[in-house]
Amino acid sequence: MATEKQSKFRQVYVAPGESVLSSNILQIICVFSRRAIVACCYNAKGVVTAVQYMAYHTDKPIWDTDFFEYTLATDPVFANKEKISKVFILTDRELLIPEELYNEADSHQWLRHTYFIEPNDSILSQKAADAQAHLVYAVPSNIKELIHINFLQASILPLSYYLVNTPQQANYVVRCCLTGEQAITTLFYQGKILWHKAIEYIRAEDIAYYVRLVCQEHQIEANRLILNCNYLHTSEYVIVNELSQYFAAVRTGDGQKIEGAWLPIITLFQQLIVCG
């Protein structure tokens, strides 16, 4: 049996026969969201051996530097920083720009016109070759520098990259990654990306509303959509169950039937290890 320790701000999954600090760990992939860090450990075969979620309360500002600095400096999972191979950043301020329209300077201006960009924010871009597009996104400069300082050899990517850069064969699919406050969502229609957005939500119906609005605008049959969904914390399992009433089917990010609250987290990191 896998070992599980759960709370709102810290939870751990450990595969049978493994540990978070196992000598079998070959690499670690991290996800940074605005109130949390998730670290996933892999063995030499690329199999998920442990997942650790660390977060802080919503009464503190988002991207609280003290939390991120303290966690990276003190948590044992980061003792061997050279094992961190990739860091994915979940940001709600991003644009997906088609290749034929992309220009670095112009894209930065479009992002500034679309979202409020702080003076101390950094604007980054990532080419998504399979989608024939670029993700342009903003992150706090202090978080970017903290990642660079701690993980010298790690690639830095927007979390949305895994949603948009994998070809989609089915005609009606929504790919989604949830936190407790955000849903990063991509709508595929006839194998092409039609819509991509970070949604602030309180209830499952908030997510369904945005998706159905886009479907109505483009005359797509919303009741035929399949939702492929991952998340960062097992508490989002409830949201996924509630979303099932709005979609033809709800599956993990890689299309599996959702059996247990940890499966969408594990499949997320199985997707991230082959991404980028």
Backbone as CSV, one residue per row, in Angstrom:
resi,resn,N_x,N_y,N_z,CA_x,CA_y,CA_z,C_x,C_y,C_z
1,MET,0.833,-1.198,0.000,0.000,0.000,0.000,0.875,1.257,0.000
2,ALA,0.420,2.287,-0.719,1.110,3.574,-0.695,0.856,4.266,0.643
3,THR,1.812,5.075,1.042,1.680,5.846,2.271,1.155,7.238,1.935
4,GLU,0.171,7.717,2.705,-0.414,9.022,2.464,-0.494,9.810,3.770
5,LYS,-0.067,11.063,3.735,-0.246,11.976,4.850,-0.894,13.234,4.291
6,GLN,-2.041,13.641,4.873,-2.787,14.709,4.257,-3.171,15.802,5.241
7,SER,-3.065,17.044,4.783,-3.659,18.195,5.440,-3.853,19.235,4.352
8,LYS,-4.476,20.350,4.700,-4.723,21.390,3.708,-3.429,21.999,3.202
9,PHE,-2.416,22.080,4.073,-1.191,22.788,3.723,0.011,21.873,3.497
10,ARG,-0.127,20.618,3.808,0.979,19.690,3.582,0.424,18.290,3.396
11,GLN,0.798,17.659,2.322,0.415,16.263,2.130,1.516,15.536,1.374
12,VAL,1.606,14.243,1.642,2.685,13.435,1.079,2.118,12.118,0.573
13,TYR,2.550,11.755,-0.613,2.269,10.420,-1.161,3.607,9.709,-1.347
14,VAL,3.683,8.478,-0.891,4.889,7.674,-1.071,4.488,6.314,-1.633
15,ALA,5.065,5.938,-2.754,4.755,4.657,-3.386,5.239,3.506,-2.503
16,PRO,4.628,2.324,-2.642,5.050,1.178,-1.830,6.545,0.904,-1.947
17,GLY,7.199,0.701,-0.794,8.618,0.384,-0.770,9.544,1.568,-0.993
18,GLU,8.988,2.781,-1.052,9.805,3.961,-1.300,9.723,4.920,-0.106
19,SER,10.479,6.017,-0.192,10.383,7.091,0.785,10.723,8.394,0.086
20,VAL,10.342,9.508,0.711,10.616,10.817,0.110,12.113,11.047,-0.022
21,LEU,12.907,10.475,0.867,14.349,10.675,0.858,15.098,9.431,0.388
22,SER,14.448,8.606,-0.392,15.049,7.355,-0.852,16.295,7.609,-1.698
23,SER,17.251,6.715,-1.564,18.468,6.800,-2.384,18.180,6.439,-3.837
24,ASN,16.993,5.870,-4.096,16.617,5.493,-5.459,16.172,6.693,-6.291
25,ILE,16.031,7.859,-5.689,15.545,9.028,-6.412,16.613,9.516,-7.392
26,LEU,16.243,9.553,-8.668,17.170,10.022,-9.697,16.954,11.496,-10.010
27,GLN,15.692,11.919,-10.054,15.410,13.319,-10.343,14.137,13.773,-9.648
28,ILE,14.000,15.092,-9.518,12.842,15.705,-8.884,12.331,16.815,-9.792
29,ILE,11.023,16.863,-9.962,10.375,17.940,-10.708,9.479,18.716,-9.758
30,CYS,9.531,20.040,-9.839,8.742,20.892,-8.944,7.714,21.702,-9.719
31,VAL,6.614,21.975,-9.061,5.622,22.930,-9.549,5.492,24.031,-8.505
32,PHE,5.640,25.267,-8.947,5.426,26.430,-8.096,4.085,27.054,-8.476
33,SER,3.177,27.154,-7.514,1.972,27.948,-7.720,2.029,29.127,-6.766
34,ARG,1.039,29.985,-6.780,1.171,31.234,-6.036,1.117,31.066,-4.526
35,ARG,0.690,29.890,-4.042,0.702,29.641,-2.600,1.300,28.277,-2.244
36,ALA,1.958,27.611,-3.159,2.408,26.243,-2.867,3.603,25.842,-3.718
37,ILE,4.311,24.840,-3.222,5.328,24.119,-3.986,4.960,22.638,-3.924
38,VAL,5.018,21.978,-5.066,4.827,20.530,-5.115,6.092,19.920,-5.701
39,ALA,6.653,18.948,-5.002,7.871,18.273,-5.458,7.560,16.810,-5.720
40,CYS,7.944,16.323,-6.880,7.714,14.929,-7.246,9.057,14.238,-7.486
41,CYS,9.225,13.088,-6.857,10.452,12.306,-6.975,10.252,11.132,-7.930
42,TYR,11.287,10.848,-8.727,11.242,9.757,-9.705,12.446,8.837,-9.510
43,ASN,12.248,7.551,-9.819,13.380,6.634,-9.815,14.053,6.617,-11.186
44,ALA,15.005,5.743,-11.367,15.779,5.708,-12.609,14.942,5.350,-13.827
45,LYS,13.792,4.711,-13.601,12.903,4.345,-14.710,11.884,5.437,-15.025
46,GLY,11.959,6.554,-14.306,11.008,7.637,-14.528,9.658,7.409,-13.881
47,VAL,9.611,6.514,-12.914,8.361,6.203,-12.216,8.245,7.097,-10.975
48,VAL,7.047,7.620,-10.737,6.813,8.468,-9.567,6.940,7.629,-8.297
49,THR,7.835,8.045,-7.408,8.017,7.332,-6.136,7.448,8.092,-4.946
50,ALA,7.370,9.423,-5.051,6.836,10.223,-3.948,6.416,11.588,-4.462
51,VAL,5.385,12.150,-3.837,4.931,13.507,-4.145,4.724,14.235,-2.824
52,GLN,5.261,15.446,-2.726,5.122,16.223,-1.503,4.564,17.602,-1.833
53,TYR,3.479,17.973,-1.155,2.800,19.257,-1.356,3.012,20.123,-0.126
54,MET,3.453,21.370,-0.327,3.718,22.305,0.772,3.083,23.643,0.423
55,ALA,2.245,24.189,1.308,1.510,25.414,0.996,1.359,26.284,2.236
56,TYR,0.783,27.476,2.049,0.525,28.367,3.175,-0.874,28.958,3.065
57,HIS,-1.322,29.595,4.132,-2.707,30.035,4.278,-3.015,31.227,3.360
58,THR,-4.283,31.320,2.976,-4.704,32.378,2.060,-4.772,33.754,2.715
59,ASP,-4.545,33.856,4.015,-4.535,35.174,4.649,-3.221,35.912,4.404
60,LYS,-2.247,35.240,3.791,-0.990,35.879,3.414,-1.008,36.208,1.917
61,PRO,-0.207,37.180,1.471,-0.192,37.551,0.052,0.275,36.386,-0.819
62,ILE,-0.156,36.419,-2.074,0.330,35.412,-3.019,1.815,35.636,-3.283
63,TRP,2.498,34.568,-3.671,3.923,34.580,-3.971,4.725,35.170,-2.805
64,ASP,4.413,34.702,-1.599,5.095,35.174,-0.400,6.541,34.661,-0.385
65,THR,7.468,35.557,-0.555,8.884,35.178,-0.690,9.388,34.413,0.525
66,ASP,8.964,34.819,1.701,9.433,34.158,2.919,9.094,32.670,2.923
67,PHE,7.883,32.349,2.493,7.482,30.933,2.441,8.373,30.149,1.483
68,PHE,8.558,30.664,0.290,9.324,29.931,-0.714,10.796,29.809,-0.305
69,GLU,11.368,30.879,0.229,12.761,30.812,0.674,12.927,29.805,1.804
70,TYR,12.046,29.862,2.778,12.144,28.971,3.940,11.979,27.508,3.515
71,THR,11.001,27.246,2.656,10.746,25.865,2.227,11.932,25.297,1.462
72,LEU,12.483,26.074,0.552,13.626,25.601,-0.237,14.875,25.418,0.619
73,ALA,14.987,26.200,1.680,16.181,26.135,2.534,16.107,25.038,3.578
74,THR,14.916,24.649,3.988,14.790,23.758,5.153,14.167,22.401,4.870
75,ASP,13.369,22.267,3.834,12.705,20.974,3.635,13.693,19.947,3.088
76,PRO,13.749,18.765,3.681,14.729,17.739,3.264,14.621,17.319,1.801
77,VAL,13.447,17.468,1.205,13.308,17.048,-0.188,14.194,17.885,-1.110
78,PHE,14.596,19.098,-0.649,15.450,19.970,-1.458,16.913,19.926,-1.026
79,ALA,17.278,18.927,-0.241,18.660,18.820,0.234,19.641,18.601,-0.913
80,ASN,19.216,17.846,-1.917,20.066,17.593,-3.082,19.503,18.350,-4.278
81,LYS,19.782,19.616,-4.329,19.178,20.489,-5.341,19.605,20.139,-6.757
82,GLU,20.740,19.446,-6.883,21.179,19.064,-8.225,20.255,18.038,-8.871
83,LYS,19.394,17.421,-8.078,18.440,16.446,-8.630,17.203,17.112,-9.226
84,ILE,17.024,18.402,-9.003,15.877,19.119,-9.560,16.134,19.353,-11.046
85,SER,15.370,18.705,-11.891,15.605,18.788,-13.334,14.716,19.814,-14.025
86,LYS,13.514,20.027,-13.513,12.579,20.983,-14.123,11.769,21.671,-13.030
87,VAL,11.455,22.934,-13.287,10.542,23.681,-12.425,9.456,24.277,-13.306
88,PHE,8.221,23.939,-13.006,7.072,24.471,-13.732,6.399,25.539,-12.874
89,ILE,6.067,26.662,-13.486,5.431,27.770,-12.773,3.994,27.914,-13.252
90,LEU,3.071,27.869,-12.298,1.659,28.062,-12.618,1.342,29.544,-12.456
91,THR,1.037,30.199,-13.556,0.734,31.623,-13.525,-0.611,31.871,-14.187
92,ASP,-1.339,32.863,-13.680,-2.635,33.192,-14.264,-2.529,34.333,-15.271
93,ARG,-1.321,34.862,-15.466,-1.134,35.966,-16.411,-0.298,35.464,-17.578
94,GLU,-0.976,34.974,-18.583,-0.279,34.419,-19.731,-1.145,34.515,-20.976
95,LEU,-0.483,34.519,-22.118,-1.157,34.515,-23.411,-0.550,33.412,-24.270
96,LEU,-1.381,32.761,-25.057,-0.926,31.788,-26.047,-1.019,32.468,-27.408
97,ILE,0.143,32.725,-28.011,0.192,33.510,-29.244,0.621,32.626,-30.405
98,PRO,-0.175,32.572,-31.484,0.196,31.752,-32.645,1.564,32.140,-33.197
99,GLU,2.265,31.161,-33.716,3.621,31.356,-34.221,3.697,32.494,-35.235
100,GLU,2.720,32.568,-36.137,2.780,33.560,-37.205,2.577,34.999,-36.701
101,LEU,2.055,35.143,-35.473,1.839,36.475,-34.906,2.883,36.853,-33.863
102,TYR,3.743,35.904,-33.531,4.652,36.133,-32.405,5.798,37.069,-32.765
103,ASN,5.954,38.075,-31.926,7.109,38.958,-31.915,7.367,39.277,-30.447
104,GLU,8.600,39.133,-29.995,8.868,39.233,-28.570,8.397,40.557,-27.976
105,ALA,8.793,41.664,-28.598,8.430,42.969,-28.048,6.923,43.182,-28.068
106,ASP,6.288,42.829,-29.184,4.840,43.006,-29.291,4.097,42.130,-28.289
107,SER,4.582,40.899,-28.113,3.890,39.975,-27.202,3.945,40.475,-25.761
108,HIS,5.066,41.096,-25.392,5.178,41.672,-24.052,4.173,42.809,-23.870
109,GLN,3.987,43.594,-24.908,3.013,44.684,-24.843,1.588,44.145,-24.761
110,TRP,1.304,43.102,-25.520,-0.038,42.500,-25.469,-0.334,41.983,-24.064
111,LEU,0.666,41.361,-23.447,0.463,40.849,-22.090,0.196,42.005,-21.128
112,ARG,0.928,43.095,-21.271,0.735,44.253,-20.393,-0.629,44.902,-20.599
113,HIS,-1.140,44.853,-21.825,-2.453,45.423,-22.103,-3.578,44.516,-21.612
114,THR,-3.272,43.224,-21.467,-4.299,42.261,-21.063,-4.373,42.100,-19.552
115,TYR,-3.226,42.136,-18.885,-3.149,41.914,-17.437,-2.373,43.052,-16.774
116,PHE,-2.593,43.197,-15.491,-1.794,44.146,-14.724,-0.443,43.497,-14.409
117,ILE,0.604,44.073,-14.930,1.954,43.562,-14.722,2.680,44.506,-13.769
118,GLU,3.124,43.963,-12.642,3.824,44.762,-11.639,5.200,45.193,-12.161
119,PRO,5.713,46.316,-11.669,7.067,46.745,-12.078,8.144,45.704,-11.759
120,ASN,7.910,44.894,-10.711,8.910,43.892,-10.329,8.595,42.512,-10.886
121,ASP,7.756,42.449,-11.910,7.475,41.181,-12.588,8.454,40.976,-13.741
122,SER,8.710,39.721,-14.063,9.464,39.361,-15.265,8.519,38.752,-16.282
123,ILE,8.685,39.094,-17.534,7.899,38.495,-18.613,8.790,37.501,-19.351
124,LEU,8.327,36.270,-19.430,9.073,35.187,-20.056,8.262,34.615,-21.206
125,SER,8.911,33.858,-22.044,8.194,33.193,-23.137,8.727,31.788,-23.336
126,GLN,7.868,30.929,-23.833,8.225,29.539,-24.086,7.583,29.100,-25.397
127,LYS,8.397,28.629,-26.311,7.857,28.140,-27.577,7.212,26.777,-27.366
128,ALA,6.002,26.634,-27.861,5.291,25.359,-27.833,5.190,24.874,-29.278
129,ALA,6.212,24.126,-29.707,6.349,23.786,-31.124,5.169,22.980,-31.648
130,ASP,4.694,22.006,-30.867,3.588,21.173,-31.325,2.308,21.972,-31.508
131,ALA,2.155,23.020,-30.713,0.973,23.879,-30.825,1.177,25.003,-31.825
132,GLN,2.401,25.120,-32.376,2.753,26.195,-33.294,2.403,27.551,-32.682
133,ALA,2.873,27.725,-31.438,2.537,28.933,-30.693,3.607,29.207,-29.639
134,HIS,3.481,30.355,-28.982,4.360,30.733,-27.876,3.495,31.056,-26.665
135,LEU,3.912,30.584,-25.503,3.308,31.004,-24.249,4.116,32.169,-23.709
136,VAL,3.453,33.294,-23.507,4.090,34.478,-22.942,3.449,34.697,-21.577
137,TYR,4.280,34.809,-20.531,3.721,34.810,-19.188,4.542,35.672,-18.242
138,ALA,3.894,36.090,-17.148,4.539,36.944,-16.149,4.685,36.195,-14.839
139,VAL,5.846,36.358,-14.206,6.091,35.803,-12.863,6.809,36.868,-12.040
140,PRO,6.627,36.864,-10.729,7.384,37.810,-9.900,8.890,37.575,-10.061
141,SER,9.629,38.655,-10.229,11.069,38.523,-10.463,11.783,37.851,-9.299
142,ASN,11.298,38.101,-8.077,11.972,37.483,-6.925,11.808,35.964,-6.922
143,ILE,10.659,35.479,-7.400,10.444,34.029,-7.488,11.324,33.440,-8.585
144,LYS,11.395,34.124,-9.714,12.257,33.654,-10.808,13.710,33.570,-10.349
145,GLU,14.183,34.601,-9.655,15.564,34.611,-9.185,15.805,33.543,-8.119
146,LEU,14.818,33.332,-7.274,14.937,32.294,-6.238,15.088,30.911,-6.874
147,ILE,14.339,30.669,-7.923,14.441,29.389,-8.642,15.819,29.259,-9.294
148,HIS,16.264,30.313,-9.947,17.583,30.281,-10.611,18.706,30.030,-9.609
149,ILE,18.639,30.688,-8.458,19.688,30.554,-7.448,19.735,29.141,-6.870
150,ASN,18.566,28.575,-6.610,18.500,27.265,-5.956,18.676,26.098,-6.922
151,PHE,18.217,26.257,-8.164,18.228,25.133,-9.109,18.974,25.557,-10.375
152,LEU,20.270,25.561,-10.296,21.094,26.101,-11.369,20.937,25.341,-12.678
153,GLN,20.673,24.035,-12.589,20.637,23.211,-13.792,19.220,22.915,-14.275
154,ALA,18.226,23.440,-13.581,16.849,23.086,-13.916,16.294,23.938,-15.052
155,SER,15.468,23.304,-15.888,14.701,24.041,-16.889,13.506,24.700,-16.202
156,ILE,13.161,25.908,-16.633,11.997,26.610,-16.101,10.965,26.739,-17.215
157,LEU,9.756,26.271,-16.925,8.687,26.235,-17.921,7.373,26.676,-17.289
158,PRO,6.464,27.261,-18.071,5.119,27.502,-17.555,4.363,26.174,-17.460
159,LEU,3.576,26.001,-16.418,2.847,24.740,-16.268,1.905,24.502,-17.443
160,SER,1.397,25.558,-18.025,0.483,25.419,-19.162,1.122,24.733,-20.353
161,TYR,2.452,24.709,-20.378,3.157,24.107,-21.514,2.713,22.668,-21.745
162,TYR,2.526,21.915,-20.660,2.132,20.518,-20.838,0.702,20.403,-21.362
163,LEU,-0.138,21.414,-21.112,-1.518,21.391,-21.593,-1.608,21.662,-23.088
164,VAL,-0.770,22.577,-23.571,-0.928,23.035,-24.956,-0.006,22.344,-25.945
165,ASN,1.090,21.752,-25.473,2.115,21.308,-26.419,2.008,19.853,-26.839
166,THR,1.034,19.136,-26.335,0.851,17.744,-26.743,-0.294,17.663,-27.743
167,PRO,-0.075,17.101,-28.928,-1.150,17.018,-29.920,-2.376,16.305,-29.360
168,GLN,-3.551,16.750,-29.790,-4.804,16.181,-29.332,-5.588,15.652,-30.528
169,GLN,-5.882,14.361,-30.516,-6.544,13.743,-31.651,-8.070,13.808,-31.572
170,ALA,-8.609,13.733,-30.359,-10.069,13.732,-30.218,-10.652,15.092,-30.607
171,ASN,-11.909,15.092,-31.010,-12.543,16.308,-31.507,-12.970,17.275,-30.412
172,TYR,-13.408,16.751,-29.279,-14.001,17.594,-28.241,-13.314,17.314,-26.900
173,VAL,-12.271,18.075,-26.579,-11.521,17.818,-25.348,-11.178,19.134,-24.653
174,VAL,-11.356,19.155,-23.330,-10.858,20.240,-22.501,-9.766,19.666,-21.609
175,ARG,-8.579,20.259,-21.657,-7.506,19.889,-20.735,-7.466,20.918,-19.619
176,CYS,-7.262,20.438,-18.392,-7.364,21.337,-17.255,-6.420,20.902,-16.142
177,CYS,-5.856,21.875,-15.436,-5.090,21.611,-14.223,-5.613,22.533,-13.131
178,LEU,-5.978,21.953,-11.986,-6.632,22.693,-10.914,-5.719,22.933,-9.727
179,THR,-5.880,24.117,-9.133,-5.458,24.352,-7.757,-6.741,24.659,-6.978
180,GLY,-6.607,25.024,-5.715,-7.796,25.343,-4.949,-8.463,26.633,-5.365
181,GLU,-7.767,27.452,-6.181,-8.290,28.753,-6.587,-8.346,28.954,-8.089
182,GLN,-7.574,28.180,-8.836,-7.431,28.424,-10.268,-7.641,27.152,-11.080
183,ALA,-8.116,27.364,-12.302,-8.216,26.273,-13.272,-7.543,26.742,-14.555
184,ILE,-6.402,26.144,-14.893,-5.716,26.456,-16.144,-6.323,25.554,-17.203
185,THR,-6.955,26.143,-18.211,-7.871,25.408,-19.076,-7.556,25.628,-20.544
186,THR,-7.557,24.542,-21.316,-7.324,24.603,-22.758,-8.405,23.794,-23.466
187,LEU,-9.078,24.422,-24.418,-10.140,23.756,-25.189,-9.612,23.377,-26.559
188,PHE,-9.670,22.082,-26.866,-9.299,21.571,-28.184,-10.560,21.227,-28.964
189,TYR,-10.586,21.663,-30.217,-11.713,21.317,-31.095,-11.140,20.861,-32.430
190,GLN,-11.482,19.650,-32.804,-10.981,19.032,-34.038,-9.452,19.067,-34.075
191,GLY,-8.852,18.753,-32.916,-7.413,18.600,-32.828,-6.621,19.887,-32.702
192,LYS,-7.296,21.032,-32.692,-6.591,22.312,-32.610,-7.033,23.083,-31.370
193,ILE,-6.140,23.913,-30.871,-6.455,24.729,-29.698,-7.368,25.874,-30.110
194,LEU,-8.524,25.937,-29.447,-9.481,26.989,-29.727,-9.447,28.082,-28.665
195,TRP,-9.078,27.699,-27.436,-9.173,28.644,-26.319,-8.271,28.178,-25.199
196,HIS,-7.594,29.155,-24.539,-6.724,28.839,-23.414,-6.822,29.968,-22.398
197,LYS,-7.071,29.614,-21.126,-7.264,30.671,-20.129,-7.063,30.120,-18.718
198,ALA,-6.545,30.989,-17.838,-6.494,30.694,-16.406,-7.747,31.281,-15.763
199,ILE,-8.559,30.428,-15.146,-9.842,30.825,-14.575,-9.745,30.860,-13.055
200,GLU,-10.199,31.956,-12.475,-10.377,32.000,-11.026,-11.744,31.383,-10.719
201,TYR,-11.785,30.447,-9.785,-13.074,29.798,-9.519,-13.293,29.601,-8.025
202,ILE,-14.575,29.477,-7.659,-14.972,29.117,-6.299,-15.666,27.765,-6.305
203,ARG,-16.525,27.577,-7.317,-17.272,26.323,-7.457,-16.997,25.704,-8.822
204,ALA,-17.298,24.435,-8.954,-17.104,23.736,-10.230,-17.893,24.398,-11.348
205,GLU,-19.060,24.899,-11.037,-19.909,25.507,-12.063,-19.267,26.755,-12.666
206,ASP,-18.359,27.407,-11.919,-17.654,28.565,-12.476,-16.798,28.140,-13.670
207,ILE,-16.121,27.008,-13.545,-15.297,26.484,-14.638,-16.175,26.086,-15.817
208,ALA,-17.247,25.366,-15.534,-18.164,24.921,-16.583,-18.773,26.110,-17.317
209,TYR,-19.061,27.179,-16.587,-19.669,28.368,-17.201,-18.753,28.955,-18.271
210,TYR,-17.466,29.144,-17.945,-16.526,29.709,-18.908,-16.399,28.825,-20.143
211,VAL,-16.299,27.519,-19.926,-16.144,26.602,-21.052,-17.384,26.626,-21.936
212,ARG,-18.550,26.588,-21.342,-19.793,26.591,-22.122,-19.991,27.916,-22.856
213,LEU,-19.522,29.006,-22.274,-19.608,30.304,-22.937,-18.798,30.303,-24.230
214,VAL,-17.594,29.728,-24.168,-16.754,29.623,-25.368,-17.413,28.708,-26.397
215,CYS,-17.975,27.607,-25.931,-18.661,26.684,-26.844,-19.837,27.367,-27.548
216,GLN,-20.583,28.159,-26.793,-21.715,28.880,-27.375,-21.239,29.875,-28.429
217,GLU,-20.143,30.556,-28.122,-19.606,31.551,-29.052,-19.165,30.915,-30.360
218,HIS,-18.633,29.689,-30.290,-18.096,29.024,-31.486,-19.014,27.915,-32.000
219,GLN,-20.216,27.854,-31.474,-21.224,26.884,-31.918,-20.716,25.438,-31.827
220,ILE,-20.201,25.123,-30.639,-19.722,23.775,-30.343,-20.685,23.114,-29.367
221,GLU,-20.936,21.839,-29.558,-21.830,21.105,-28.666,-21.099,20.811,-27.350
222,ALA,-21.393,21.605,-26.335,-20.675,21.503,-25.056,-20.877,20.154,-24.378
223,ASN,-22.054,19.541,-24.585,-22.328,18.267,-23.913,-21.530,17.108,-24.496
224,ARG,-20.759,17.347,-25.546,-19.908,16.305,-26.120,-18.463,16.400,-25.622
225,LEU,-18.156,17.430,-24.833,-16.785,17.646,-24.382,-16.349,16.608,-23.353
226,ILE,-15.118,16.149,-23.500,-14.460,15.294,-22.511,-13.469,16.164,-21.745
227,LEU,-13.476,16.062,-20.427,-12.556,16.825,-19.589,-11.426,15.923,-19.120
228,ASN,-10.195,16.265,-19.518,-8.997,15.586,-19.025,-8.369,16.486,-17.973
229,CYS,-8.405,16.063,-16.718,-8.102,16.972,-15.615,-7.087,16.396,-14.635
230,ASN,-6.088,17.205,-14.306,-5.156,16.922,-13.222,-5.288,18.008,-12.162
231,TYR,-4.659,17.806,-11.021,-4.639,18.840,-9.986,-3.433,18.652,-9.093
232,LEU,-3.224,19.612,-8.143,-2.043,19.607,-7.293,-2.281,19.052,-5.899
233,HIS,-3.535,19.056,-5.436,-3.869,18.626,-4.068,-5.124,17.761,-4.127
234,THR,-5.178,16.738,-3.277,-6.298,15.795,-3.327,-7.638,16.430,-2.973
235,SER,-7.649,17.607,-2.352,-8.921,18.262,-2.045,-9.679,18.646,-3.313
236,GLU,-8.967,18.766,-4.446,-9.639,19.090,-5.714,-10.379,17.886,-6.308
237,TYR,-10.224,16.726,-5.700,-10.975,15.534,-6.133,-12.484,15.800,-6.078
238,VAL,-12.920,16.552,-5.088,-14.344,16.897,-4.954,-14.799,17.752,-6.138
239,ILE,-13.975,18.722,-6.518,-14.311,19.593,-7.647,-14.424,18.783,-8.935
240,VAL,-13.493,17.864,-9.125,-13.524,17.029,-10.330,-14.800,16.198,-10.377
241,ASN,-15.199,15.636,-9.251,-16.451,14.879,-9.211,-17.639,15.765,-9.559
242,GLU,-17.635,16.996,-9.074,-18.733,17.913,-9.382,-18.728,18.309,-10.857
243,LEU,-17.554,18.391,-11.461,-17.459,18.738,-12.878,-18.044,17.657,-13.782
244,SER,-18.141,16.441,-13.290,-18.628,15.331,-14.113,-20.054,15.549,-14.610
245,GLN,-20.828,16.377,-13.922,-22.205,16.628,-14.358,-22.269,17.564,-15.564
246,TYR,-21.143,18.229,-15.885,-21.146,19.206,-16.972,-20.469,18.699,-18.241
247,PHE,-19.833,17.526,-18.178,-19.081,17.024,-19.320,-19.483,15.598,-19.654
248,ALA,-19.213,15.209,-20.901,-19.554,13.856,-21.340,-18.783,12.812,-20.554
249,ALA,-17.552,13.132,-20.174,-16.723,12.247,-19.344,-15.641,13.096,-18.688
250,VAL,-15.193,12.666,-17.513,-14.090,13.324,-16.817,-13.019,12.280,-16.552
251,ARG,-11.793,12.563,-17.003,-10.691,11.610,-16.895,-9.449,12.323,-16.374
252,THR,-8.417,11.539,-16.102,-7.142,12.139,-15.732,-6.547,12.856,-16.943
253,GLY,-5.481,13.598,-16.714,-4.864,14.336,-17.800,-4.400,13.488,-18.958
254,ASP,-4.073,12.234,-18.694,-3.659,11.343,-19.779,-4.773,10.404,-20.220
255,GLY,-6.003,10.699,-19.817,-7.158,9.977,-20.347,-7.596,8.743,-19.590
256,GLN,-7.060,8.507,-18.385,-7.469,7.343,-17.606,-8.739,7.633,-16.812
257,LYS,-9.464,6.583,-16.490,-10.578,6.709,-15.563,-10.021,7.095,-14.189
258,ILE,-10.649,8.057,-13.533,-10.152,8.526,-12.244,-10.567,7.552,-11.144
259,GLU,-9.585,6.857,-10.616,-9.815,5.879,-9.548,-8.927,6.253,-8.366
260,GLY,-9.461,7.031,-7.466,-8.715,7.475,-6.301,-8.229,8.906,-6.440
261,ALA,-8.145,9.603,-5.315,-7.840,11.029,-5.317,-6.406,11.344,-5.741
262,TRP,-5.476,10.397,-5.595,-4.078,10.670,-5.937,-3.762,10.479,-7.418
263,LEU,-4.606,9.748,-8.147,-4.261,9.418,-9.529,-4.082,10.653,-10.412
264,PRO,-4.944,11.672,-10.344,-4.700,12.852,-11.192,-3.409,13.595,-10.857
265,ILE,-2.941,13.503,-9.621,-1.663,14.119,-9.258,-0.508,13.323,-9.845
266,ILE,-0.575,12.009,-9.698,0.494,11.155,-10.218,0.571,11.248,-11.743
267,THR,-0.590,11.253,-12.423,-0.563,11.355,-13.885,-0.074,12.723,-14.340
268,LEU,-0.340,13.769,-13.544,0.224,15.079,-13.873,1.742,14.986,-13.963
269,PHE,2.365,14.393,-12.961,3.823,14.348,-12.949,4.375,13.313,-13.929
270,GLN,3.583,12.326,-14.288,3.997,11.428,-15.360,4.014,12.166,-16.702
271,GLN,3.121,13.117,-16.856,3.113,13.934,-18.063,4.250,14.962,-18.058
272,LEU,4.540,15.527,-16.889,5.555,16.566,-16.816,6.954,16.039,-17.064
273,ILE,7.214,14.785,-16.717,8.567,14.255,-16.888,8.936,14.113,-18.364
274,VAL,7.950,13.959,-19.229,8.224,13.846,-20.675,7.973,15.158,-21.390
275,CYS,7.729,16.213,-20.635,7.391,17.513,-21.215,8.600,18.440,-21.160
276,GLY,8.892,19.085,-22.246,9.970,20.068,-22.269,11.335,19.466,-22.507
